[in-house]
Amino acid sequence: MKKIFYLLLIVFVVSCCKKGGEITEGDTTGTIVDPNNINVSILIDLSDRIDPTTNPNVTMSYFQRDTEYIKAIEKGFLNHIKSKKIITYDDQMQVFFNPEPSEPKINDFTKELKVSFDKNTSKDYFASVEKKYSEIPSYIYQSALKDGNYVGSDIWEFFKNKVKDYCIKDDKRNILFILTDGYMYHENTKFAEENKTSYLTGKLIKSNNLNTSDFKNTIEKNKYGFVKANDDLSNLEVVVLGINPEKGNPFEEAVIKEYWENWFKEMKIKSYQIKSADLPSNLEPIILKSIAGK
């Protein structure tokens, strides 16, 4: 009888674990991940890529595209929550810059954009979040454009020192959206380890002779790429939006994406997408599907 009892107990425990979620790979703490609870982060590159004078686009300025991307992310986030029962609400979303802008108002805005939902959240909060994400991002970009002091975005350092603390919750599905043109550079984090670097510029791509159709073989042969910033980010999904290559090299965009893809793979990021700076109407369906997990 005791053997039967213990057997039934094991079956019961396994059954409960399956219903509650999946235990993450390599997780020794027994933390159960509920894929229905999401943690969405947005990292914004406020470098001169958003400057309409430096990087003009007659169809739609890049800072305007960014604000529409952010609205689409917010829409996908709220759609996800609305698909759940109120008692299961346990979701959050936030915006980051690295480094933080010197403008105090921008830092205040990021606090406003940190939102969370739980079972006690009122229905009015949905409208509040929609309003915040409809208005505040425009204020942030206008403030950055007015200031004109583009300090760049230290994406490498963010992945090295902050992404785990800021963007990953052990019990949630974690999604990080990065709004950037794909180039990576900051004066405080510029170094190389053999042929790998913490940065990527048009000048570097040119000096590495990555301007022919054979660029993949050149990258592999010379071991070009980003220096690995983290060992294991397997519980993070990443969507890069806004890749915008400089003109003159027909393979520039493909090279940029190759750098990012290899970097993500090296950090064990299993789910990622790298998208060009397309019109928001074209990228919105992709953004919505990314959040929905489809």
C-alpha contacts under 8 A as a table, 3 or more apart, distances in Angstrom:
res1	aa1	res2	aa2	distance
1	M	4	I	5.17
1	M	5	F	6.18
2	K	5	F	5.00
2	K	6	Y	6.23
3	K	6	Y	5.26
3	K	7	L	6.11
4	I	7	L	5.04
4	I	8	L	6.16
5	F	8	L	5.23
5	F	9	L	6.20
6	Y	9	L	4.93
6	Y	10	I	6.25
7	L	10	I	5.24
7	L	11	V	6.35
8	L	11	V	5.10
8	L	12	F	6.15
9	L	12	F	5.08
9	L	13	V	6.28
10	I	13	V	5.22
10	I	14	V	6.21
11	V	14	V	5.26
11	V	15	S	6.07
12	F	15	S	5.09
12	F	16	C	6.23
13	V	16	C	5.17
13	V	17	C	6.30
14	V	17	C	5.16
14	V	18	K	6.33
15	S	18	K	5.24
15	S	19	K	6.39
16	C	19	K	5.17
16	C	20	G	6.14
17	C	20	G	5.14
17	C	21	G	6.24
17	C	22	E	7.13
17	C	32	I	7.61
18	K	21	G	5.52
18	K	22	E	6.46
20	G	32	I	6.94
20	G	33	V	7.75
20	G	34	D	6.52
21	G	32	I	5.72
21	G	33	V	5.27
21	G	34	D	4.77
21	G	35	P	6.91
22	E	32	I	5.69
22	E	33	V	5.38
22	E	34	D	6.93
23	I	27	D	6.71
23	I	30	G	6.40
23	I	31	T	6.14
23	I	32	I	4.88
23	I	33	V	6.01
24	T	27	D	5.32
24	T	31	T	7.41
24	T	32	I	7.16
24	T	33	V	6.73
24	T	235	N	7.45
27	D	30	G	6.23
27	D	31	T	7.05
28	T	31	T	7.92
31	T	170	D	6.73
31	T	171	D	6.32
32	I	170	D	7.86
32	I	171	D	5.77
33	V	170	D	6.73
33	V	171	D	4.25
33	V	172	K	5.35
33	V	173	R	6.99
34	D	37	N	5.64
34	D	171	D	6.13
34	D	172	K	5.60
34	D	173	R	6.89
35	P	38	I	6.70
35	P	172	K	6.13
35	P	173	R	5.10
36	N	172	K	7.70
36	N	173	R	7.36
37	N	89	Y	7.18
37	N	90	D	5.60
37	N	91	D	5.31
37	N	171	D	7.96
37	N	172	K	5.29
37	N	173	R	6.21
38	I	90	D	7.53
38	I	91	D	5.09
38	I	92	Q	6.63
38	I	172	K	5.33
38	I	173	R	4.72
38	I	174	N	5.93
38	I	175	I	7.47
39	N	91	D	5.81
39	N	92	Q	5.01
39	N	93	M	5.85
39	N	167	C	7.30
39	N	168	I	7.40
39	N	169	K	7.11
39	N	172	K	6.24
39	N	173	R	6.06
39	N	174	N	4.82
39	N	175	I	6.23
40	V	77	F	7.64
40	V	92	Q	6.30
40	V	93	M	4.59
40	V	94	Q	6.59
40	V	167	C	7.49
40	V	174	N	6.08
40	V	175	I	4.89
40	V	176	L	5.94
40	V	177	F	7.71
41	S	93	M	5.64
41	S	94	Q	5.05
41	S	95	V	5.78
41	S	96	F	7.36
41	S	167	C	6.03
41	S	174	N	7.92
41	S	175	I	6.26
41	S	176	L	4.74
41	S	177	F	6.15
42	I	94	Q	6.34
42	I	95	V	4.66
42	I	96	F	6.01
42	I	176	L	5.81
42	I	177	F	4.74
42	I	178	I	5.88
42	I	179	L	7.49
43	L	95	V	6.01
43	L	96	F	4.77
43	L	97	F	5.75
43	L	98	N	7.82
43	L	176	L	7.33
43	L	177	F	6.20
43	L	178	I	4.79
43	L	179	L	6.25
44	I	95	V	7.48
44	I	96	F	6.36
44	I	97	F	5.52
44	I	98	N	7.95
44	I	153	S	7.87
44	I	178	I	6.09
44	I	179	L	4.99
44	I	180	T	6.81
45	D	97	F	6.87
45	D	98	N	7.75
45	D	152	G	6.84
45	D	153	S	5.10
45	D	178	I	7.65
45	D	179	L	5.88
45	D	180	T	5.23
46	L	49	R	7.34
46	L	50	I	6.75
46	L	97	F	7.69
46	L	141	Y	7.92
46	L	144	A	7.24
46	L	150	Y	6.58
46	L	151	V	7.50
46	L	152	G	6.04
46	L	153	S	6.31
47	S	50	I	6.52
47	S	150	Y	4.90
47	S	151	V	6.10
47	S	152	G	4.06
47	S	153	S	6.09
48	D	51	D	5.12
48	D	54	T	7.01
48	D	55	N	7.87
48	D	150	Y	5.51
48	D	152	G	7.14
49	R	54	T	7.29
49	R	55	N	6.16
49	R	62	Y	7.50
49	R	180	T	7.89
49	R	181	D	6.80
50	I	55	N	6.98
50	I	61	S	7.64
50	I	62	Y	5.51
50	I	63	F	4.97
50	I	145	L	7.76
51	D	54	T	5.36
51	D	55	N	5.82
51	D	56	P	7.45
51	D	62	Y	7.85
51	D	63	F	7.54
51	D	145	L	6.61
52	P	55	N	5.10
52	P	56	P	4.51
52	P	57	N	7.13
52	P	61	S	6.12
52	P	62	Y	7.30
52	P	63	F	7.93
53	T	56	P	5.51
55	N	62	Y	7.92
56	P	61	S	6.52
56	P	62	Y	7.96
57	N	60	M	5.69
57	N	61	S	5.30
57	N	62	Y	7.25
58	V	61	S	7.05
60	M	64	Q	6.61
60	M	65	R	6.75
60	M	279	L	7.74
61	S	64	Q	5.27
61	S	65	R	6.41
62	Y	65	R	4.93
62	Y	66	D	6.23
62	Y	277	A	7.66
63	F	66	D	4.99
63	F	67	T	6.45
63	F	141	Y	6.62
64	Q	67	T	5.21
64	Q	68	E	6.43
64	Q	138	S	7.96
65	R	68	E	5.16
65	R	69	Y	6.15
65	R	277	A	7.77
65	R	279	L	6.72
65	R	280	P	6.03
66	D	69	Y	4.99
66	D	70	I	6.23
66	D	179	L	6.90
66	D	242	G	7.84
67	T	70	I	5.09
67	T	71	K	6.32
67	T	137	P	5.96
67	T	138	S	6.36
68	E	71	K	4.98
68	E	72	A	6.27
68	E	280	P	5.96
69	Y	72	A	5.09
69	Y	73	I	6.29
69	Y	280	P	5.97
69	Y	283	L	7.61
69	Y	284	E	6.97
69	Y	287	I	7.99
70	I	73	I	5.01
70	I	74	E	6.22
70	I	133	Y	7.28
70	I	137	P	7.70
71	K	74	E	5.06
71	K	75	K	6.09
71	K	133	Y	6.18
71	K	134	S	6.33
72	A	75	K	4.92
72	A	76	G	6.17
72	A	284	E	5.67
72	A	287	I	6.68
72	A	288	L	7.02
73	I	76	G	5.14
73	I	77	F	6.13
73	I	287	I	6.29
73	I	288	L	6.92
73	I	291	I	7.78
74	E	77	F	5.00
74	E	78	L	6.19
74	E	130	E	7.29
74	E	133	Y	6.79
75	K	78	L	5.30
75	K	79	N	6.02
75	K	130	E	7.88
75	K	288	L	7.59
76	G	79	N	5.04
76	G	80	H	6.15
76	G	287	I	7.17
76	G	288	L	4.82
76	G	289	K	7.95
76	G	291	I	5.97
76	G	292	A	7.17
77	F	80	H	5.25
77	F	81	I	6.52
77	F	93	M	7.85
77	F	291	I	6.68
78	L	81	I	5.07
78	L	82	K	6.10
78	L	126	F	7.36
79	N	82	K	5.15
79	N	83	S	6.34
80	H	83	S	5.29
80	H	84	K	7.04
80	H	291	I	7.47
80	H	292	A	6.45
81	I	84	K	5.43
81	I	89	Y	6.89
81	I	91	D	7.57
82	K	85	K	7.64
84	K	88	T	6.62
84	K	89	Y	7.07
85	K	88	T	5.52
85	K	89	Y	7.00
86	I	89	Y	5.42
86	I	118	D	7.60
86	I	119	K	5.33
87	I	118	D	7.57
87	I	119	K	4.73
88	T	118	D	7.35
88	T	119	K	6.39
89	Y	117	F	5.76
89	Y	118	D	4.41
89	Y	119	K	5.16
90	D	116	S	7.39
90	D	117	F	5.55
90	D	118	D	4.70
90	D	119	K	7.25
91	D	116	S	5.64
91	D	117	F	5.23
91	D	118	D	6.87
92	Q	114	K	7.45
92	Q	115	V	5.61
92	Q	116	S	4.05
92	Q	117	F	6.19
93	M	113	L	7.58
93	M	114	K	5.76
93	M	115	V	5.40
93	M	116	S	6.40
94	Q	110	T	7.41
94	Q	113	L	5.69
94	Q	114	K	4.21
94	Q	115	V	6.39
95	V	110	T	5.94
95	V	113	L	6.32
95	V	114	K	6.69
96	F	100	E	7.87
96	F	110	T	7.05
97	F	100	E	5.18
97	F	101	P	7.24
97	F	153	S	7.36
98	N	101	P	7.84
98	N	153	S	5.57
98	N	154	D	5.54
98	N	155	I	6.84
98	N	158	F	6.55
99	P	153	S	6.42
99	P	154	D	6.41
100	E	107	N	7.22
101	P	104	P	7.58
101	P	106	I	6.76
101	P	107	N	7.09
103	E	106	I	5.62
103	E	107	N	6.99
104	P	107	N	5.25
104	P	108	D	6.36
105	K	108	D	4.96
105	K	109	F	6.16
106	I	109	F	4.93
106	I	110	T	6.39
106	I	140	I	5.82
106	I	143	S	7.68
107	N	110	T	5.18
107	N	111	K	6.67
108	D	111	K	5.28
108	D	112	E	6.64
109	F	112	E	5.04
109	F	113	L	6.32
109	F	136	I	6.56
109	F	140	I	7.44
110	T	113	L	4.96
110	T	114	K	6.47
111	K	114	K	5.37
112	E	115	V	7.38
112	E	132	K	7.29
113	L	129	V	7.91
113	L	132	K	6.71
113	L	133	Y	6.99
113	L	136	I	7.85
115	V	129	V	7.32
117	F	120	N	7.81
117	F	121	T	5.78
118	D	121	T	5.48
121	T	125	Y	6.78
122	S	125	Y	5.59
122	S	126	F	7.91
123	K	126	F	5.93
123	K	127	A	7.82
124	D	127	A	5.59
124	D	128	S	6.55
125	Y	128	S	4.87
125	Y	129	V	6.20
126	F	129	V	5.27
126	F	130	E	6.30
127	A	130	E	5.06
127	A	131	K	6.16
128	S	131	K	5.17
128	S	132	K	6.23
129	V	132	K	5.09
129	V	133	Y	6.17
130	E	133	Y	5.36
130	E	134	S	5.98
131	K	134	S	5.05
131	K	135	E	6.17
132	K	135	E	5.45
132	K	136	I	5.55
133	Y	136	I	5.80
133	Y	137	P	6.35
134	S	137	P	6.97
134	S	138	S	7.70
135	E	138	S	5.73
135	E	139	Y	6.75
136	I	139	Y	5.06
136	I	140	I	6.31
137	P	140	I	5.01
137	P	141	Y	6.34
138	S	141	Y	5.30
138	S	142	Q	6.07
139	Y	142	Q	5.16
139	Y	143	S	5.98
140	I	143	S	5.18
140	I	144	A	6.25
141	Y	144	A	5.03
141	Y	145	L	6.09
142	Q	145	L	5.06
142	Q	146	K	6.01
143	S	146	K	5.10
143	S	147	D	6.09
144	A	147	D	5.13
144	A	148	G	6.13
144	A	149	N	7.41
144	A	150	Y	7.52
145	L	148	G	5.10
151	V	186	H	7.71
152	G	185	Y	6.88
152	G	186	H	5.88
153	S	184	M	7.35
153	S	185	Y	6.81
153	S	186	H	6.19
154	D	157	E	5.54
154	D	158	F	6.36
154	D	184	M	7.25
154	D	185	Y	6.47
154	D	186	H	5.25
154	D	189	T	7.07
155	I	158	F	4.98
155	I	159	F	6.37
155	I	184	M	6.72
155	I	185	Y	7.89
156	W	159	F	5.32
156	W	160	K	6.23
156	W	184	M	7.51
156	W	189	T	7.61
156	W	198	S	6.24
156	W	199	Y	7.56
156	W	229	A	6.59
157	E	160	K	4.84
157	E	161	N	5.93
157	E	162	K	7.49
157	E	189	T	6.92
157	E	229	A	7.53
158	F	161	N	5.55
158	F	162	K	4.95
158	F	163	V	5.84
159	F	162	K	5.93
159	F	163	V	4.98
159	F	164	K	7.75
159	F	229	A	5.91
159	F	230	N	6.75
160	K	163	V	7.01
160	K	229	A	4.59
160	K	230	N	5.65
161	N	164	K	7.51
162	K	165	D	5.43
162	K	166	Y	5.81
162	K	167	C	7.89
163	V	166	Y	5.21
163	V	167	C	5.23
163	V	168	I	6.94
164	K	167	C	5.73
164	K	168	I	5.18
164	K	233	L	7.86
165	D	168	I	6.29
167	C	174	N	6.81
167	C	175	I	7.72
167	C	176	L	6.95
168	I	172	K	7.83
168	I	174	N	5.75
168	I	235	N	7.43
168	I	236	L	6.77
169	K	172	K	5.51
169	K	173	R	7.63
169	K	174	N	6.82
173	R	235	N	7.34
173	R	236	L	7.47
174	N	235	N	6.71
174	N	236	L	5.14
174	N	237	E	6.09
175	I	236	L	5.97
175	I	237	E	4.70
175	I	238	V	5.82
175	I	239	V	7.64
175	I	291	I	7.49
176	L	236	L	7.18
176	L	237	E	6.10
176	L	238	V	4.79
176	L	239	V	6.26
177	F	238	V	5.86
177	F	239	V	4.76
177	F	240	V	5.79
177	F	241	L	7.20
178	I	238	V	7.48
178	I	239	V	6.25
178	I	240	V	4.71
178	I	241	L	6.07
179	L	240	V	6.14
179	L	241	L	5.04
179	L	242	G	5.89
180	T	183	Y	7.43
180	T	240	V	7.12
180	T	241	L	6.34
180	T	242	G	5.34
180	T	243	I	6.36
181	D	241	L	7.67
181	D	242	G	5.05
181	D	243	I	4.11
181	D	244	N	4.69
181	D	245	P	7.08
181	D	277	A	7.46
182	G	242	G	7.25
182	G	243	I	4.92
182	G	244	N	6.68
182	G	245	P	7.57
182	G	256	I	6.20
182	G	257	K	7.60
183	Y	199	Y	7.42
183	Y	200	L	5.24
183	Y	201	T	5.52
183	Y	202	G	7.66
183	Y	256	I	7.23
184	M	198	S	7.67
184	M	199	Y	4.81
184	M	200	L	4.88
184	M	201	T	6.63
185	Y	189	T	7.55
185	Y	190	K	7.06
185	Y	198	S	7.63
185	Y	199	Y	4.86
185	Y	200	L	6.28
185	Y	201	T	7.05
186	H	189	T	5.49
186	H	190	K	6.37
186	H	199	Y	7.49
187	E	190	K	5.76
189	T	198	S	6.82
189	T	199	Y	7.92
190	K	197	T	7.50
190	K	198	S	5.78
190	K	199	Y	6.25
191	F	197	T	5.87
191	F	198	S	5.73
191	F	199	Y	7.59
192	A	195	N	6.70
192	A	196	K	5.58
192	A	197	T	4.22
192	A	198	S	6.36
192	A	227	V	7.46
193	E	196	K	5.25
193	E	197	T	6.23
193	E	227	V	6.94
194	E	197	T	7.99
195	N	222	N	6.90
195	N	223	K	6.19
195	N	224	Y	5.28
195	N	225	G	7.32
196	K	223	K	6.96
196	K	224	Y	5.18
196	K	225	G	4.90
196	K	226	F	5.27
196	K	227	V	5.27
197	T	200	L	7.30
197	T	224	Y	7.89
197	T	225	G	6.41
197	T	226	F	4.94
197	T	227	V	5.28
198	S	226	F	5.44
198	S	227	V	5.48
199	Y	226	F	6.80
200	L	204	L	6.32
200	L	205	I	7.32
200	L	226	F	7.79
201	T	204	L	5.16
201	T	205	I	6.39
202	G	205	I	5.13
202	G	206	K	6.27
202	G	246	E	6.87
202	G	252	E	7.94
203	K	206	K	5.16
203	K	207	S	6.16
204	L	207	S	5.04
204	L	208	N	6.08
205	I	208	N	5.25
205	I	209	N	6.46
205	I	210	L	5.50
205	I	211	N	7.47
205	I	252	E	7.63
205	I	255	V	7.84
206	K	209	N	5.12
206	K	210	L	5.99
206	K	211	N	6.61
207	S	210	L	7.69
209	N	212	T	7.51
209	N	215	F	7.80
210	L	214	D	7.87
210	L	215	F	4.99
210	L	218	T	7.11
210	L	219	I	7.78
210	L	251	F	7.61
210	L	252	E	7.72
210	L	255	V	7.12
211	N	215	F	6.62
211	N	249	N	5.84
211	N	250	P	7.29
211	N	251	F	5.82
211	N	252	E	6.89
212	T	215	F	5.63
212	T	251	F	6.64
213	S	216	K	7.83
213	S	251	F	6.90
214	D	217	N	5.66
214	D	218	T	6.49
215	F	218	T	4.95
215	F	219	I	6.11
215	F	251	F	7.93
215	F	255	V	7.12
216	K	219	I	5.10
216	K	220	E	6.19
216	K	255	V	7.81
216	K	258	E	7.81
217	N	220	E	5.07
217	N	221	K	5.86
218	T	221	K	5.17
218	T	222	N	6.04
218	T	224	Y	7.99
219	I	222	N	5.47
219	I	223	K	5.49
219	I	224	Y	4.88
219	I	225	G	7.27
220	E	223	K	4.97
220	E	224	Y	6.75
225	G	259	Y	5.33
225	G	262	N	7.27
225	G	263	W	7.12
226	F	259	Y	6.52
226	F	260	W	7.71
226	F	263	W	5.99
227	V	263	W	7.62
228	K	231	D	7.44
228	K	263	W	6.47
228	K	266	E	6.66
228	K	267	M	6.67
229	A	267	M	7.33
230	N	233	L	7.05
230	N	267	M	5.61
231	D	266	E	7.61
231	D	267	M	5.17
231	D	268	K	7.23
232	D	267	M	5.29
232	D	268	K	5.40
232	D	269	I	7.47
233	L	236	L	5.55
233	L	267	M	5.80
233	L	268	K	5.59
233	L	269	I	5.37
234	S	237	E	7.88
234	S	267	M	7.56
234	S	268	K	5.11
234	S	269	I	4.75
234	S	270	K	6.04
235	N	269	I	7.33
236	L	269	I	6.32
236	L	270	K	7.90
236	L	271	S	7.54
237	E	269	I	6.67
237	E	270	K	7.14
237	E	271	S	5.02
237	E	272	Y	5.70
238	V	269	I	7.72
238	V	271	S	6.57
238	V	272	Y	4.66
238	V	273	Q	6.49
239	V	272	Y	5.54
239	V	273	Q	4.75
239	V	274	I	5.98
239	V	275	K	7.69
239	V	290	S	7.94
240	V	243	I	7.63
240	V	272	Y	7.88
240	V	273	Q	6.12
240	V	274	I	4.65
240	V	275	K	5.94
241	L	274	I	6.32
241	L	275	K	5.00
241	L	276	S	6.17
241	L	277	A	6.40
242	G	275	K	6.24
242	G	276	S	4.86
242	G	277	A	3.64
242	G	278	D	7.01
243	I	253	E	7.25
243	I	274	I	7.54
243	I	275	K	6.13
243	I	276	S	4.18
243	I	277	A	5.21
244	N	253	E	7.16
244	N	276	S	6.25
244	N	277	A	5.81
245	P	252	E	5.84
245	P	253	E	5.23
245	P	256	I	7.80
246	E	249	N	7.37
246	E	252	E	7.10
247	K	250	P	7.53
249	N	252	E	5.26
250	P	253	E	7.49
251	F	254	A	5.34
251	F	255	V	6.17
252	E	255	V	5.13
252	E	256	I	6.26
253	E	256	I	5.14
253	E	257	K	6.28
254	A	257	K	5.15
254	A	258	E	6.10
255	V	258	E	5.01
255	V	259	Y	6.29
256	I	259	Y	5.26
256	I	260	W	6.46
257	K	260	W	5.13
257	K	261	E	5.98
257	K	274	I	6.69
258	E	261	E	5.12
258	E	262	N	6.06
259	Y	262	N	5.44
259	Y	263	W	6.15
260	W	263	W	5.03
260	W	264	F	6.17
260	W	274	I	7.94
261	E	264	F	5.21
261	E	265	K	6.21
261	E	274	I	7.97
262	N	265	K	5.13
262	N	266	E	6.12
263	W	266	E	5.16
263	W	267	M	6.40
264	F	267	M	5.15
264	F	268	K	6.29
264	F	269	I	5.18
264	F	270	K	7.75
264	F	272	Y	7.67
265	K	268	K	4.93
265	K	269	I	5.57
265	K	270	K	6.87
266	E	269	I	7.58
269	I	272	Y	6.97
275	K	278	D	7.76
278	D	282	N	6.56
278	D	283	L	6.58
279	L	282	N	5.47
279	L	283	L	6.56
280	P	283	L	5.02
280	P	284	E	5.73
281	S	284	E	5.50
281	S	285	P	7.73
282	N	285	P	6.79
282	N	286	I	7.82
283	L	286	I	5.25
283	L	287	I	6.24
284	E	287	I	5.02
284	E	288	L	6.13
285	P	288	L	5.14
285	P	289	K	6.15
286	I	289	K	5.19
286	I	290	S	6.13
287	I	290	S	5.11
287	I	291	I	6.49
288	L	291	I	5.38
288	L	292	A	6.16
289	K	292	A	4.93
289	K	293	G	5.95
289	K	294	K	5.13
290	S	293	G	5.20
290	S	294	K	6.30
291	I	294	K	7.78
